[in-house]
Structures are given as C-alpha cells and as structure tokens.
Amino acid sequence: MTRRRGFLAGVAFLCVPQVQFYAQEARSYALVSAAVVWATWFFVRALQDSRRRWWAGYAGLLLLAGWLHVFALLVILAHAVTLWRSGHMRRLGRRWLLGIAFAGCAVAPLAVVSAGQASAQLDWLGRPSLQDWLGFVVPAVVAAALGLLLRRRDEGSARAVTLPAIGVPLLIVPAGFLLTVSLVHPWYVDRYVLYCMSGLALLVGQGLRHWQRLLRAEADPARRRRRLYATAAVAFALFSALGPWYWQMRSPASRTDTVESYWGLTVTVPGDPEPVLFQPARRRAWVLARPAVFGPLDDIALQQTPAASGTLYGVEASPGVIRQRMLQHPEINVLRDRPGQPLDNTPAEITKREVLRRHYQLCWVIPVNGGESAIFIRRDVAATNPICAPGRDIYS
C-alpha cells in the first residue's frame, strides 16, 4: 500500500454517500470507522512483520473499537477471511486468536449489558428493507468486480497481503453477517457498519492508481488522449449520478428528525395545557430539545420526567393509567412516527394504539419532516366537531 494509493483511497472514502451523510451529522461512527481502519492497518502489518508490537496494537485497537460500538468487532470476521485467503492462517492463526480473545474478553462486559438492553434500544428497527439490501449488494458487486480485476496486479512478495484480500471481505463480511442476522433479530442499520465502506475505498484507490499508471505508461499520444477523454467522461457521469444525492443530503428534507418541524404544532393556552401523546415514547425527544418553544403540555403518558428518572425519555405510567388518562380527553394531539415505521410492542405502546383505535377518530394530520401531528377526537363527540366532518380530507 503506497502513499498515493492511500491518498486516493482516502479521497474515495470521503466521496461515499453514506460517509458524507454521517459526517455532517457529527456522529460517533467516525471514531468507530477510524478505530477499525487503524486496527486493520495493524493487522496487515502484523501479517507482514509478526513482531509482538503489531499484534499488541491490533488487539488494543480492536478493544477501542469494540468499546466505541460493539458491532465494530464484526470486523474480526473480515480479518479471518483475509487471514485465510492470504495463506497465513496456519503460521499466524494462533497469535491472531490471542489478540481477538483479549479484545473479546475486554469488551464482553459491555456486550452482555448491551444484549440485555437490545430489546429496549433496538425495538424501533424493522427487518432489512429492499433499500437496505440494495445498499449492500450494489457496493458488494462493485467491490467483487474490482477485486477480480486487481487481484493479479498487486506488487510485493508472496507473503504480502493484497488489497483485494483486505478490501473485499472488509466491505462484504461484517455488513452481510449483520443483515443476515437481522432477518431474525432486526439489528441492521447502515451506520452500525459504516466502517465497511473503507474496504470499497481501498479497492477504488488501488483501481485509480492503476489507471493513473496506465495513462502515464501510454506512449501513443492519440491513445493517451482517448483514455483521458474516457476518464473525464466516466468521472462526469459518476458525479452527475451522485451529485443530486449529495445535494439532497445537504437539504433539510434529508434530516429524519428535525426538531424545528414540530414548533407551532401544539396549542399553548395559559392554564389549559394541550393533551399530547407520544408514539413511541422516544419521540418525546422532539419536545425535550426545546421545551420552552412548546409551552405547557399535558404529557398524558408521562409518569416521571427524564430529569427526575435519570433516563433519556422519562418513565411512562402503567398501561392501565395511560388508558384512564387518555379517555379523559375529548381531543388528543398525537406526535408520532410517519406510517410504515416499525411499531414498538411494549405494553404501553400497545395500549396507546388500542385506545386510539377503539375510542377515537383520526380527524386531522399535519405531516412534518420525520413524523406527524395527528389530531384524534373521541368518538362520542366527533360528530359535533367540524374537523371530523364526513368527507373532509384529513390532510387538508
């Protein structure tokens, strides 16, 4: 891996749409990706120079990556494929196992706690959608094709680890494993395995460097000119296809949770707070970001505030209490997810849906970015409420 290849791979990584998206969010996945990339670098150095310091650095970086995000340790599966494909399993397999055992044991307490909280933290996830599968399959096909084209062009000794042997498993194996597991336990989100895109970047960087060499080595000026024109045309077509995607990512519509979208959707009346219900409870975060903007609200389901309970979204009352409180109000403003999102199946959320379905009529919906405000009127008074008039478009 030369410096020029590394530079081109870094530029390619920055151009990946998913990387662009999460970079502007300033999320912690950048740290996870950095730890995984550094761990992979130490892993390759350890395969080429099996001194203990490389293995120690590899194990330490795996530990750091695992503590940043447990799913980062799925990179171990990719490294196992690289170790096997490069022919080093028999010679260095024991040291590799010691390194991952150290990291695994050190991260095990966090993994155990996370597993116990999985149902509470990941219930909002559904099984992988067609978009998820396409987001995995398309880069995987591109990476596999690049790997086949570049496999025989790597330089170095027989013991050198080729970039295709690193990049293809790094892109495919962790994400493919998590997608497969998510068919049973829905745990897949592309940002959880964002680091996999570094595998694609490695292959693209090597491909660009190889093409650069071909252009420089071409002695015929006419053929070189045609190749330059072809390169410019491909680059223009690629950026024309990705340009709208980049532009859309930087627009307000790309944000899945824009708190400002909910400002003004609640009615603030002194001494008469509006009854509000959050579906699911974590959508209370829309209000918690700027509570003063919303004014006094009657949060029907809330038992303890986040500050009092030491939790992110507060503690909700029991299903029986929630049902009783809901039925006291002839009108409820439900701040909820847009239709089609996975439903939380906790007792409280099931009770909310059941009471609304049986005793209330949906009369008005205001869609906003990332959710909607839905006005429900109790059925015994809906006939006299003008917003529930027969034939009226609830979205008007």
C-alpha positions as CSV (number, residue, x, y, z in Angstrom):
1,M,0.0,0.0,0.0
2,T,1.8,3.1,-1.3
3,R,1.1,6.6,-0.1
4,R,-0.5,7.5,-3.4
5,R,-2.9,4.6,-3.1
6,G,-3.6,5.5,0.4
7,F,-4.4,9.1,-0.6
8,L,-6.7,8.0,-3.4
9,A,-8.4,5.5,-1.1
10,G,-8.9,8.3,1.5
11,V,-10.5,10.6,-1.2
12,A,-12.7,7.7,-2.3
13,F,-13.8,7.1,1.2
14,L,-14.8,10.7,1.6
15,C,-16.9,10.5,-1.6
16,V,-19.0,7.6,-0.4
17,P,-22.6,9.0,0.1
18,Q,-23.1,7.2,3.4
19,V,-19.9,8.6,4.8
20,Q,-20.9,12.1,3.6
21,F,-24.3,11.8,5.3
22,Y,-23.0,10.7,8.7
23,A,-20.0,13.1,8.6
24,Q,-22.3,16.1,8.5
25,E,-24.2,14.6,11.5
26,A,-21.0,14.6,13.5
27,R,-21.9,11.2,14.9
28,S,-19.6,8.9,16.8
29,Y,-19.4,6.4,13.8
30,A,-16.4,8.4,12.5
31,L,-14.5,7.4,15.6
32,V,-15.6,3.7,15.1
33,S,-14.5,3.8,11.5
34,A,-11.1,5.3,12.4
35,A,-10.5,2.6,15.1
36,V,-11.4,-0.2,12.7
37,V,-9.2,1.2,9.9
38,W,-6.3,1.6,12.2
39,A,-6.9,-1.9,13.6
40,T,-6.9,-3.3,10.0
41,W,-3.7,-1.4,9.3
42,F,-2.0,-3.0,12.4
43,F,-3.5,-6.4,11.3
44,V,-1.8,-6.2,7.9
45,R,1.5,-5.1,9.4
46,A,1.3,-8.0,11.8
47,L,0.8,-10.4,8.9
48,Q,3.9,-9.0,7.2
49,D,6.0,-8.5,10.2
50,S,4.9,-10.8,13.1
51,R,6.6,-8.9,15.9
52,R,4.5,-8.7,19.0
53,R,4.1,-4.9,19.0
54,W,1.9,-5.1,15.9
55,W,-0.3,-7.8,17.4
56,A,-0.5,-5.8,20.6
57,G,-1.5,-2.6,18.7
58,Y,-4.1,-4.7,16.8
59,A,-5.6,-6.1,19.9
60,G,-5.7,-2.7,21.6
61,L,-7.4,-1.0,18.7
62,L,-10.0,-3.8,18.5
63,L,-10.6,-3.2,22.1
64,L,-11.1,0.5,21.5
65,A,-13.4,-0.1,18.5
66,G,-15.5,-2.6,20.5
67,W,-15.9,-0.2,23.4
68,L,-17.0,2.6,20.9
69,H,-19.5,0.2,19.3
70,V,-20.0,-3.5,19.9
71,F,-20.8,-4.2,16.3
72,A,-17.3,-2.9,15.3
73,L,-16.0,-6.3,16.4
74,L,-17.7,-7.8,13.4
75,V,-14.6,-6.7,11.5
76,I,-12.9,-9.8,13.1
77,L,-14.9,-11.9,10.6
78,A,-13.5,-9.9,7.7
79,H,-10.0,-10.3,9.1
80,A,-10.5,-14.0,9.5
81,V,-11.3,-14.3,5.7
82,T,-8.2,-12.2,4.9
83,L,-6.0,-14.4,7.1
84,W,-7.4,-17.5,5.4
85,R,-7.2,-16.1,1.8
86,S,-3.7,-14.8,2.2
87,G,-2.4,-18.2,3.4
88,H,-1.3,-17.0,6.9
89,M,-3.8,-18.9,9.0
90,R,-1.5,-21.8,9.9
91,R,1.5,-19.7,10.6
92,L,-0.1,-16.8,12.4
93,G,-3.6,-18.0,13.4
94,R,-2.6,-18.6,17.0
95,R,-1.4,-15.0,17.5
96,W,-4.5,-13.7,15.8
97,L,-6.7,-15.7,18.1
98,L,-4.9,-14.5,21.1
99,G,-5.4,-10.9,20.0
100,I,-9.1,-11.2,19.3
101,A,-9.6,-13.2,22.5
102,F,-8.0,-10.4,24.5
103,A,-10.3,-7.8,22.8
104,G,-13.3,-10.0,23.1
105,C,-12.9,-10.6,26.8
106,A,-12.3,-6.9,27.5
107,V,-15.5,-6.0,25.6
108,A,-17.5,-8.9,26.9
109,P,-19.0,-6.9,29.9
110,L,-20.2,-4.2,27.6
111,A,-21.6,-6.8,25.2
112,V,-23.5,-8.5,27.9
113,V,-25.1,-5.3,29.1
114,S,-25.9,-4.3,25.6
115,A,-27.5,-7.6,24.8
116,G,-29.7,-7.2,27.9
117,Q,-30.8,-3.8,26.6
118,A,-31.2,-4.8,22.9
119,S,-34.9,-5.2,23.1
120,A,-35.4,-1.8,24.6
121,Q,-32.9,0.0,22.4
122,L,-33.5,-1.7,19.0
123,D,-37.2,-2.3,19.0
124,W,-37.6,0.5,16.6
125,L,-35.8,-1.4,13.9
126,G,-37.6,-3.5,11.3
127,R,-36.2,-6.3,9.2
128,P,-33.9,-5.2,6.3
129,S,-35.8,-3.4,3.5
130,L,-35.2,-3.6,-0.2
131,Q,-33.3,-0.4,0.1
132,D,-31.0,-1.9,2.8
133,W,-30.3,-4.9,0.6
134,L,-29.6,-2.7,-2.5
135,G,-27.3,-0.5,-0.4
136,F,-25.3,-3.7,0.4
137,V,-25.5,-5.6,-2.8
138,V,-24.5,-2.8,-5.2
139,P,-21.2,-1.9,-3.5
140,A,-20.5,-5.5,-2.9
141,V,-20.8,-6.3,-6.6
142,V,-18.6,-3.3,-7.5
143,A,-16.0,-4.4,-4.9
144,A,-16.0,-8.0,-6.1
145,A,-15.5,-6.9,-9.7
146,L,-12.7,-4.6,-8.7
147,G,-11.1,-7.3,-6.6
148,L,-11.1,-9.7,-9.6
149,L,-9.6,-7.1,-11.9
150,L,-6.9,-6.0,-9.4
151,R,-6.1,-9.3,-7.8
152,R,-3.2,-10.2,-10.2
153,R,-1.7,-6.7,-10.3
154,D,-0.6,-6.3,-6.7
155,E,3.1,-5.9,-6.2
156,G,5.2,-7.4,-3.4
157,S,6.5,-10.7,-2.1
158,A,4.5,-13.8,-1.8
159,R,3.9,-13.1,1.9
160,A,2.4,-9.6,1.1
161,V,-1.3,-9.2,1.8
162,T,-3.1,-7.9,-1.3
163,L,-5.6,-5.1,-1.2
164,P,-8.4,-7.2,-2.7
165,A,-7.8,-9.7,0.1
166,I,-8.3,-6.9,2.6
167,G,-10.9,-4.7,0.9
168,V,-13.5,-7.3,-0.3
169,P,-14.0,-9.1,3.0
170,L,-14.0,-5.8,4.9
171,L,-16.8,-4.5,2.7
172,I,-18.9,-7.6,2.5
173,V,-18.5,-9.8,5.5
174,P,-19.5,-7.6,8.5
175,A,-22.4,-6.0,6.8
176,G,-23.6,-9.2,5.2
177,F,-23.4,-11.0,8.5
178,L,-25.4,-8.3,10.3
179,L,-28.0,-8.2,7.5
180,T,-28.5,-12.0,7.7
181,V,-28.8,-11.9,11.5
182,S,-31.4,-9.1,11.1
183,L,-33.7,-11.5,9.3
184,V,-34.3,-13.0,12.7
185,H,-33.3,-10.2,15.1
186,P,-33.6,-6.8,13.4
187,W,-30.4,-5.1,14.3
188,Y,-29.2,-3.7,11.0
189,V,-28.6,0.0,10.3
190,D,-26.1,1.0,7.7
191,R,-24.3,3.4,10.2
192,Y,-23.6,0.4,12.5
193,V,-21.2,-1.0,9.9
194,L,-20.2,2.3,8.2
195,Y,-16.6,1.3,8.6
196,C,-17.2,-1.4,5.9
197,M,-17.1,1.3,3.2
198,S,-13.3,1.6,3.9
199,G,-13.0,-1.7,2.1
200,L,-14.6,-0.3,-1.0
201,A,-12.4,2.8,-0.7
202,L,-9.2,0.7,-0.7
203,L,-10.2,-1.1,-3.9
204,V,-11.3,2.2,-5.6
205,G,-8.0,3.8,-4.5
206,Q,-6.0,0.9,-6.0
207,G,-8.0,1.0,-9.2
208,L,-7.5,4.7,-9.6
209,R,-3.7,4.3,-9.0
210,H,-3.5,1.5,-11.5
211,W,-5.4,3.6,-14.1
212,Q,-3.1,6.5,-13.4
213,R,-0.1,4.3,-14.2
214,L,-1.6,3.1,-17.4
215,L,-2.2,6.7,-18.6
216,R,1.4,7.6,-17.8
217,A,2.8,4.5,-19.4
218,E,0.9,5.0,-22.7
219,A,3.4,6.1,-25.3
220,D,1.0,6.8,-28.1
221,P,-0.3,10.4,-27.7
222,A,-3.6,9.6,-29.6
223,R,-4.4,6.6,-27.4
224,R,-3.5,8.6,-24.2
225,R,-5.8,11.4,-25.3
226,R,-8.6,9.0,-25.9
227,R,-8.1,7.4,-22.5
228,L,-8.1,10.9,-20.9
229,Y,-11.3,11.7,-22.6
230,A,-12.8,8.4,-21.5
231,T,-11.7,9.1,-17.9
232,A,-13.2,12.5,-18.0
233,A,-16.5,11.1,-19.4
234,V,-16.7,8.4,-16.7
235,A,-15.9,10.9,-13.9
236,F,-18.6,13.3,-15.3
237,A,-21.2,10.5,-15.5
238,L,-20.3,9.3,-12.0
239,F,-20.6,12.8,-10.4
240,S,-23.7,13.5,-12.4
241,A,-25.3,10.5,-10.8
242,L,-24.1,11.2,-7.3
243,G,-24.4,14.9,-7.4
244,P,-28.2,15.1,-6.8
245,W,-27.7,12.6,-3.9
246,Y,-25.0,14.8,-2.4
247,W,-27.2,17.9,-2.8
248,Q,-30.3,16.1,-1.3
249,M,-28.2,15.1,1.7
250,R,-27.5,18.7,2.5
251,S,-31.1,19.8,2.2
252,P,-33.4,20.0,5.3
253,A,-35.6,17.2,3.8
254,S,-32.7,14.7,4.3
255,R,-32.9,15.0,8.1
256,T,-35.0,12.3,9.7
257,D,-35.6,14.2,12.9
258,T,-35.8,17.9,12.5
259,V,-37.0,19.3,15.9
260,E,-37.9,22.7,14.4
261,S,-40.6,20.9,12.3
262,Y,-42.7,20.5,15.4
263,W,-42.6,24.1,16.6
264,G,-46.1,25.5,16.4
265,L,-47.9,22.2,16.2
266,T,-49.1,22.3,19.8
267,V,-51.5,24.8,21.2
268,T,-50.3,26.8,24.2
269,V,-53.1,28.1,26.4
270,P,-52.3,29.5,29.8
271,G,-53.9,27.3,32.5
272,D,-55.1,24.8,29.9
273,P,-52.2,22.7,28.6
274,E,-52.9,20.7,25.5
275,P,-53.1,16.9,26.0
276,V,-50.2,15.3,24.0
277,L,-49.4,11.7,23.4
278,F,-46.0,10.5,22.1
279,Q,-45.9,7.4,19.8
280,P,-43.5,5.9,20.6
281,A,-42.2,7.3,23.9
282,R,-38.8,8.1,22.5
283,R,-40.4,10.8,20.2
284,R,-40.6,12.8,23.4
285,A,-37.1,13.9,22.3
286,W,-38.8,16.3,19.9
287,V,-40.1,18.4,22.8
288,L,-37.2,17.9,25.2
289,A,-34.7,19.6,22.8
290,R,-36.5,23.0,23.3
291,P,-39.3,22.6,25.9
292,A,-39.8,26.4,26.1
293,V,-40.9,26.6,22.5
294,F,-43.8,24.2,23.0
295,G,-45.0,25.8,26.2
296,P,-47.1,23.9,28.8
297,L,-48.2,20.4,27.7
298,D,-50.2,17.7,29.3
299,D,-48.0,14.7,28.6
300,I,-50.7,12.1,29.1
301,A,-48.5,9.0,29.4
302,L,-45.6,10.5,31.4
303,Q,-45.1,9.3,35.0
304,Q,-41.6,10.7,35.7
305,T,-39.7,13.3,33.7
306,P,-36.3,12.5,32.2
307,A,-34.6,14.6,34.8
308,A,-36.4,13.1,37.7
309,S,-36.0,9.5,36.5
310,G,-32.4,9.8,35.2
311,T,-33.5,8.5,31.8
312,L,-33.4,9.8,28.2
313,Y,-37.2,10.0,27.6
314,G,-38.7,9.7,31.1
315,V,-40.7,6.9,32.6
316,E,-44.2,6.3,31.4
317,A,-47.2,5.2,33.5
318,S,-48.6,1.7,33.6
319,P,-50.9,0.7,30.6
320,G,-54.0,1.0,32.9
321,V,-53.1,4.5,34.0
322,I,-52.4,5.6,30.4
323,R,-55.7,4.2,29.2
324,Q,-57.6,6.1,32.0
325,R,-55.8,9.4,31.3
326,M,-56.4,9.1,27.5
327,L,-60.2,8.6,27.9
328,Q,-60.5,11.7,30.0
329,H,-59.7,13.9,27.0
330,P,-62.1,14.6,24.1
331,E,-59.2,15.6,21.9
332,I,-55.6,14.4,21.8
333,N,-52.6,15.6,19.8
334,V,-50.5,12.6,18.9
335,L,-46.9,13.3,17.9
336,R,-45.9,10.1,16.2
337,D,-43.8,8.5,13.5
338,R,-44.9,8.6,9.9
339,P,-46.9,5.5,8.7
340,G,-44.8,2.5,7.8
341,Q,-42.3,2.7,10.6
342,P,-41.8,-0.3,12.8
343,L,-44.1,-0.4,15.8
344,D,-42.9,-0.8,19.4
345,N,-44.6,-3.7,21.0
346,T,-44.2,-2.6,24.7
347,P,-47.4,-2.8,26.8
348,A,-47.7,1.0,27.0
349,E,-47.4,1.4,23.2
350,I,-49.9,-1.4,22.5
351,T,-52.3,0.3,25.0
352,K,-52.0,3.7,23.2
353,R,-52.8,2.1,19.8
354,E,-55.7,0.1,21.1
355,V,-57.4,3.0,22.9
356,L,-57.0,5.3,19.8
357,R,-58.3,2.6,17.5
358,R,-61.4,1.8,19.6
359,H,-62.4,5.1,21.2
360,Y,-61.0,7.9,18.9
361,Q,-61.3,9.0,15.4
362,L,-58.4,10.4,13.4
363,C,-59.6,13.8,12.0
364,W,-56.6,15.8,11.1
365,V,-52.9,15.1,10.2
366,I,-50.1,17.6,9.8
367,P,-47.1,15.8,8.2
368,V,-43.7,17.2,9.1
369,N,-40.1,16.2,8.4
370,G,-39.6,12.9,10.3
371,G,-43.1,12.4,11.8
372,E,-46.5,13.9,12.0
373,S,-49.0,15.6,14.3
374,A,-52.3,13.6,14.4
375,I,-55.4,15.0,16.0
376,F,-57.7,12.4,17.4
377,I,-61.2,13.2,18.5
378,R,-63.1,10.9,20.9
379,R,-65.9,9.1,19.0
380,D,-68.7,10.3,21.3
381,V,-68.0,13.9,20.4
382,A,-66.6,13.5,16.9
383,A,-70.0,14.1,15.2
384,T,-70.2,17.7,16.5
385,N,-66.5,18.6,15.8
386,P,-66.1,20.4,12.4
387,I,-62.7,18.9,11.7
388,C,-64.3,15.5,11.7
389,A,-66.9,16.4,9.1
390,P,-67.7,13.5,6.8
391,G,-65.8,13.6,3.5
392,R,-63.2,16.1,4.7
393,D,-59.6,15.4,3.7
394,I,-57.8,14.8,7.0
395,Y,-54.6,16.2,5.4
396,S,-56.2,19.5,4.3
